[in-house]
Amino acid sequence: MKTTSKALMVTLATGGTVWAASGAESEANGLLVTMFLAFGALIIVFQLLPGLMLFAAMVKGLFIRPAKDIATGTSGNETA
């Protein structure tokens, strides 16, 4: 029993080294990892486009002169 347990311990102790040296682990990304990263990129892109549109509208509003009726306060709804 003692010899068997020692042999088992030696086998288990050296087994990790064998698996580590064999290159059994793949270094390439799997399909699910690639799909997850692509999904994250799509979320960023779809949030970036409306953000850029809002930023462009803000910059346009900063640099365009207001119309004359807007500056005087008339809304065009008054009846004469």
N, C-alpha and C positions, 0 to 999 in steps of 0.2 A: 504494500500500500504506500509505503514511504517512497519507494523508488518510482512508483507510478505517478505520484503527486509531483515529485521533483521533475520528472520527464515532461509532465504536462505544463508545469511552470516555465521550464526552459523553452518549450515549444511556443507557448503563448508570448513569452518575452521577446523571442526572436521573430515572431510572426508579424509584429508591427513594423519592424525594420524591412522585412521582405515586401510588405505592401507599400511602404513609403518609397522604396527604391525601384519598384516595378513600373512606375508611371501609370498606375491604374486610374488615377484621377485625371479627368479631362480638364484642360485649361481653357477651352473655348466656352463661350456663353451658349446656353441652351435656347431653344425657341421661346420658352416662356419669359426668360429674362429679356430677350430682344423685343418681344411684344410689349412687355411692361415698360421698357424704356421708350419705345415708340409711342405708346399711349400717353406717357408723361410729356413727351415732346409735342404731341398734338394738343394737349391741354394748354401748354405754354403758348403755342402758336395761336390757338383760338382765343386766348385771353389777350394776346399782344395786339392783334388786329383791331379790336374795338378800342383798346387803349390808345393806339396810335391815331385812330380817327378822332377820338375825343381830344387828344393833345393838339392835333391839327386844327380842330374847330376852336379851341381855346386860343391858339396863337393867331388865327385868323380874326377872332373877335378882339384881340388886343390891338392889332395893327390896322383895322379898317375903321375909317371915320363913321360916326353914326349919321344917319340920314337927318335931314332938317326937321321933319315932323316928329321924329323920335326925340330930338334935342329940345323941342319946344313943349313937348308933353301932350300933343294932340294925338288921339288914337284913331280918328277917322270915323268914330261912331256917333258923333254929335250931329244933330239935325238943325238946319238953319231956320 
